[in-house]
Amino acid sequence: MAGAVISLFLFLPTGLAAIIFASEVNAKNTSGDYAGAAESSRKARRMVIWSLALFAAFWVIVMMAAAFSGVETETVS
């Protein structure tokens, strides 16, 4: 569940999906639906990984745009 909450801050849409799937795991597990709990767990993990990947891709694009925009950065002495 902690990974799902962290992914909420990285990329909101997949972070919300990860939290929803992670919250289903305990309910399904206590009701005896072990296959459903395992599937919800896999989906939550997949959403966390997507959140991390999309966050990283976003920052790579931002850094590339900043590097190629011709904006001079100021050095601190």
N, C-alpha and C positions, 0 to 999 in steps of 0.2 A: 504494500500500500504506500510505503514511503516513496518508492520510485514513481508511482503514479502521481503523487502530490508534487514531486519535484518536476515531473514532465508538464504539469499544469503551468508552471512558470516559464517553461521553455517554449512551448507552442500550444496555445490554448485549445484549439479544436481537438487535437489528438490527446491532449492532457485530460480533457473532460471525458473523452471516451475511455481512457485508461482508468480513471477513477470509477466510472460506472461499472466497467468489467471487473475491477478489483473488488468493488463492494458486493458483487454477485457471488464471489467465491465462497465466503463463509456461509452465506444463506444456503447455497446449493450443497455445500459440504455437510452442514448439520441436518439437512433434510434427506441425506443419503444419496443425492445425485452426484456421485464422485466423478463420473465422466463429464457432466456439465460443469462441475467445479474446475476440473482440469482444463476444459475448453475455455472457460472464462479467464482462467489464469494465463493461458497461452495468448489470448486476445489482449489482455491487459499488458503483458510483456511486449507484445508486438507494437502496441500503441506507444509504450515508453520508448522503444527503439526508434520508431518513426519520429517521435517528438525530438529526440536527440539528433537524429539525422537532419531533420528539417531546420532545427536551430543552427546546427553547424553549417548547413548549406546557406542559410540566410546570412550568417556572419561572413562566410567566404565571399559571397556576392557583395556585401557592404564593403569589405576590405578591398576587394578588387576595384569597385567603383571609386573608392577614395583614392586608391593608388593611381588610377588612370584619369582622374578628373583634373589633374594639373594643379591641385591646391597645394601650396607650399605649407609645410608644417614648421612650427616655430621650435627651435631648440632652446632648452633651458640651460643656462650656464651657472 
